[in-house]
Every structure is written in structure tokens, then in C-alpha cells.
Amino acid sequence: MKKLAILFTMVFAINVVAQESVLLRLNYKKGETYITSVKMSQDAGTMMSMDINTKMSQKITGVTGNEYTSTMKIVSMEMNMNQGGMSVSYDSTKSDDELDETGKMMKAQMGPMLKAVVTAKGNNLGKVLDMKVDPDIPATSELKNQMNGVEYPEKAVRVGDTWKMTRTDKGVEMNFVYTVKTITSSEVLVDISGKVGGIAEGTISGNMTIDAKTGVPRKSKIDTDMTAGGQEIMISVITSVTKQ
């Protein structure tokens, strides 16, 4: 009985130690498919407000060493926008008969993006090494920025550890700071903070839950409150990822 108690204590101690730190890595396997749902809300006061719900499919087409390749495609998109008193609604799942005139106009504009296929090569840190869009036209170029995610640090992290990442798009610099909040055997909870620079100024806040085994971010919420050209803009992005 005493030996069993000692063995149980040793196993418990090993599990506790294993959860003190974690090496964040994307552990994709060839053939896996993930669905990413993104809900984005943007409020620029009376100037413009917009809500966009997008679903994207990602298939892992190959894994070699620390690198992977994948193909991504938008599955569906729903948008509601109010600009200058004019309202526009669009839902890619609806037929032409179910859309109004502005919806049909949006369908024509969004068509190339919905048909586009993004082929990406990245490493297990989450860094994108190469990305191509087919067809590569102005209407689909914005997809490249939407497909970028978090990049992990080289070393294992413990509770309280931080790492940083910077992204720049159209003159706006987003400086993210990730702080490890909790670590369990199944997930890693990370707080997100940061600053906005470049042609805009503001703050970033949010959180993210990472699957401890696969390294895939299960869900995240990022709020950005910034000022650009004298206009206050609030953006909220909620993302969830599920394996099919």
C-alpha cells in the first residue's frame, strides 16, 4: 500500500512538472482539415459600422520535418454594413432570388475572393514562409493578410512568460504582446495586449486558448481601439477553430 502511495505521488509530481512549461508548436498531420470561423465587428461611429462573419476551410496537404503546406478557401461569408446612412447586406449562402440589388452587387464583387484558393507553406512556429493566391488578382490580394496567425516563441514558455509579434498592413503597425496565463495538460490560456502604431494609434487587448497537444489556437478574441485620421475606430475579432 505504501509503495502504491509513493508511485501515485511520483506520477502526480511528473504531471505537475509537465504542466509547468509547454513548447508551443503546430503539430499538424497530413490530411487534417480545420474550419476557422471569424466574427469581425467594426465601429467607426456615424461614418461606418460593419459586421462580417466568415468561415474558412484549411486542409493540411503535406508535413515535412518542421514545415507544412496547406490549402485554404473561404466557405461562406455574411456581411452587414452601414456607411453614410446606406445599408448593405450580403450572404454568400443565398441565391440571387434571395438577395436585394445591393446584395447582388456585393456578390459580383466578392465572387473572385470566394472562388480563390490560398496555398501556404509555414513552419511549426506558425510563421508563414510562402503564400500564393489563385487567381492572384487585386480582388483576392487581401486574403494573404487574413490568413496570417500567431507566431510562437522558440523556447518553451511558463506561466507569466511573454513573447512579442509585429504585423504591418497598409501603414498600420500592430504590436502584440502575448502573456501566458495558465497551462494545463489540455490547453494554454494566453492574454493578449499591445499597441497600434504607424498611421494609427491605439491599444490591443484580448485572449487566446491554445490546444496544448496540437498547438492550434482553439479560440481567440482581440479588441482594437484606435484613432486614424482623427476618427475613432473600434474593431473586435472573435475566432474559433475546429477540426473536421
Secondary structure in CASP SS format (residue, H / E / C, confidence):
PFRMAT SS
TARGET T0000
AUTHOR 0000-0000-0000
METHOD secondary structure of the structure
MODEL  1
M C 1.00
K H 1.00
K H 1.00
L H 1.00
A H 1.00
I H 1.00
L H 1.00
F H 1.00
T H 1.00
M H 1.00
V H 1.00
F H 1.00
A H 1.00
I H 1.00
N H 1.00
V H 1.00
V H 1.00
A H 1.00
Q C 1.00
E C 1.00
S E 1.00
V E 1.00
L C 1.00
L C 1.00
R C 1.00
L C 1.00
N C 1.00
Y C 1.00
K C 1.00
K C 1.00
G C 1.00
E C 1.00
T E 1.00
Y E 1.00
I E 1.00
T E 1.00
S E 1.00
V E 1.00
K E 1.00
M E 1.00
S E 1.00
Q E 1.00
D E 1.00
A C 1.00
G C 1.00
T C 1.00
M C 1.00
M E 1.00
S E 1.00
M E 1.00
D E 1.00
I E 1.00
N E 1.00
T E 1.00
K E 1.00
M E 1.00
S E 1.00
Q E 1.00
K E 1.00
I E 1.00
T E 1.00
G E 1.00
V E 1.00
T E 1.00
G C 1.00
N C 1.00
E E 1.00
Y E 1.00
T E 1.00
S E 1.00
T E 1.00
M E 1.00
K E 1.00
I E 1.00
V E 1.00
S E 1.00
M E 1.00
E E 1.00
M E 1.00
N E 1.00
M E 1.00
N E 1.00
Q E 1.00
G C 1.00
G C 1.00
M E 1.00
S E 1.00
V E 1.00
S E 1.00
Y E 1.00
D E 1.00
S C 1.00
T C 1.00
K C 1.00
S C 1.00
D H 1.00
D H 1.00
E H 1.00
L C 1.00
D C 1.00
E H 1.00
T H 1.00
G H 1.00
K H 1.00
M H 1.00
M H 1.00
K H 1.00
A H 1.00
Q H 1.00
M H 1.00
G H 1.00
P H 1.00
M H 1.00
L H 1.00
K H 1.00
A C 1.00
V E 1.00
V E 1.00
T E 1.00
A E 1.00
K E 1.00
G E 1.00
N E 1.00
N C 1.00
L C 1.00
G C 1.00
K C 1.00
V E 1.00
L E 1.00
D E 1.00
M E 1.00
K E 1.00
V E 1.00
D E 1.00
P C 1.00
D C 1.00
I C 1.00
P C 1.00
A C 1.00
T C 1.00
S C 1.00
E C 1.00
L H 1.00
K H 1.00
N H 1.00
Q H 1.00
M C 1.00
N C 1.00
G C 1.00
V C 1.00
E C 1.00
Y C 1.00
P C 1.00
E C 1.00
K C 1.00
A C 1.00
V E 1.00
R E 1.00
V C 1.00
G C 1.00
D C 1.00
T E 1.00
W E 1.00
K E 1.00
M E 1.00
T E 1.00
R E 1.00
T E 1.00
D E 1.00
K C 1.00
G C 1.00
V E 1.00
E E 1.00
M E 1.00
N E 1.00
F E 1.00
V E 1.00
Y E 1.00
T E 1.00
V E 1.00
K E 1.00
T E 1.00
I E 1.00
T C 1.00
S C 1.00
S C 1.00
E E 1.00
V E 1.00
L E 1.00
V E 1.00
D E 1.00
I E 1.00
S E 1.00
G E 1.00
K E 1.00
V E 1.00
G E 1.00
G E 1.00
I C 1.00
A E 1.00
E E 1.00
G E 1.00
T E 1.00
I E 1.00
S E 1.00
G E 1.00
N E 1.00
M E 1.00
T E 1.00
I E 1.00
D E 1.00
A C 1.00
K C 1.00
T C 1.00
G C 1.00
V C 1.00
P E 1.00
R E 1.00
K E 1.00
S E 1.00
K E 1.00
I E 1.00
D E 1.00
T E 1.00
D E 1.00
M E 1.00
T E 1.00
A E 1.00
G C 1.00
G C 1.00
Q E 1.00
E E 1.00
I E 1.00
M E 1.00
I E 1.00
S E 1.00
V E 1.00
I E 1.00
T E 1.00
S E 1.00
V E 1.00
T E 1.00
K E 1.00
Q C 1.00
END
